[in-house]
């Protein structure tokens, strides 16, 4: 906008130069056609420049990638989606690792259970082999002397090779009519006197009292004389062994050796037969009592259970069938396997368990930490990309805005320069017709152009926005407001005018002030000029010029330039008629000026209040 005052200064310079010779003035006027051509050329260049800027913006817009549009459309959802996706992949990887580890642990657990099952069966088979050997030996003997039985057991070296068992015992078959004879025999040959108990009730075909039990210990003596056939669990095992002629283990019992303590155990029976003309005749049972916990610990010496818990059940697992356990209650059961163990023709169940707190393996922890780190880094990187895309988008929008502003400024400047030049040409034409000499022409033209320049300065200071009405009036009347005698009074509210309206008002006030200084109230010391303005409506203001105390205004006078300027040019620009009254007491002029909203004339009205993203 600084170009307009520059143009006006050049015009003033041309006027001052033309004072040197009147004939050169027509040359200035004769340049109208050339000026019009220059205006058309400038407008065409402005249009071409706008098209080029639009093409550049379209190219920049086309370069925006689809990815960047996604980043700008979902600036918060995309980082969360990436973080969730990487986290999901990490969790799936951890699940796969844990599943593979669980399968490996289960395989290891199953292999360990198989090894322990084999150890238990080997111990049971060794016991069965000893009992088979003892049964074969006793079957060849008519009687079973205590010394021979003790010698047989001692040669088995039970302390070294038969750990887990209480020993080997002999329980002969005693018929009901043989009880008295048996009691006499027991009192005579036993390590301590004992008798058969409980007394037979007559519902059993025979009794099977514990007669010998080696090694001879205090624990084993507690069982001497007990009729094992009188107890249902022992009887069932004996009958099964009698029927199958094979070593047979009993179900869960409590040995008499325990002295009343609830320590589960079991017995393995092997029947001993004698030959007779009628066939085989049952003579008794050779057996071995086992403490279940000692039996399990003895087997674990062969195959260590490691960190796993071992439980041995007599049949289906349950609290009532639990024989022995090494499982400590130190956490929930994570994994377990079950194997069937056959102990002397009696199926049992071995349960191997892994207990503890649920925790991720080392590889899973590393995978989790690595996955979270990658997810956070990718989320941070994507956030930085989004921020960069937002900054780029903001820069592009600012560039588009600046390009639009430049284009608008160019068009506006072209329009206003054309208007200003049109006003100047009109002023020159009117001044030329009214001037009688070169000096009069130059002086009048100089003052009017200076008035335009002063108003342009105000508009430039306001960035060609709203200009205060009072500032325009004060700028034109500034030369008449100095000194002790104040000849000008101005009053009115604060109102803003559009740029073109301010230029028109400045021209009108300049003409009125020039006329008053030459012929009116400002030409005498007693004269006074009053300028007041008030709002007639929200979109209309009235400015009143009134002169008093000056020379009487002649009623018969010629029509001057100022009258034509005000009534034609100013009235046309303001779009309202001007009331110009030449009262004898002083000139009175009333102008009505539209008050327009800023958006109707401000170049950047739509942009000024737009917040930057």
Buried (B, 14 or more C-beta within 10 A) or exposed (E): BEEBBEBBEEBBEBBEEBBEEBEEBEEBEEEEEEBEEEBEEBBEEBBEBBEEBBEEBEEEEEEBEEEBEBBBEEBEEBBEEBBEEBBEEBEEBBEEBBEEBBEEBBEBBBEBBBBBBBBBBEBBBBBBEBBBBBBEBBBEEEEBEBEBBBEBBEEBEBEEEBBBBBBBBBBBBBEEEBBEEBBEBBEEEBBEEBBBBEEBEEEEEBBBBBBBBBBBEEBBBBBBBBBBBBBEBBBEBBBBBBEEEBBBBBBBBBBBBBEEEEBBBBBBBBBBBBEEEEEEEBBBBBBBBBBBBBBBBBBBEEBEBEEBBBBBBBBEBEEEBBBBBBBEEEEEEBBBBBBEBBBBBBEBBBBBBBBEEEEBBEBBEEBBEEBBEBBBEBBEEBBEBBEEBBEBBEEBEEBBBEBBBEBBBBBBBBEBBBBBBEBBBBBBEBBBEBBEEBEEBBBBBBBBBBBBBBBBBBBBEBEBBBBBBBBBBBBBBEEBEEEEEEBBEBEBEEBBBBBBBBBBBBBBBBBBBBBBBEBBBBEEEEBBBBBBBEEEEEEEBBBBBBBBBBBEBEEEEEEEBBBBBBBEBBBEBBEBEBBBEBEEEBBBBBBBBBBBEBEEBBBBEEEEEEEEE
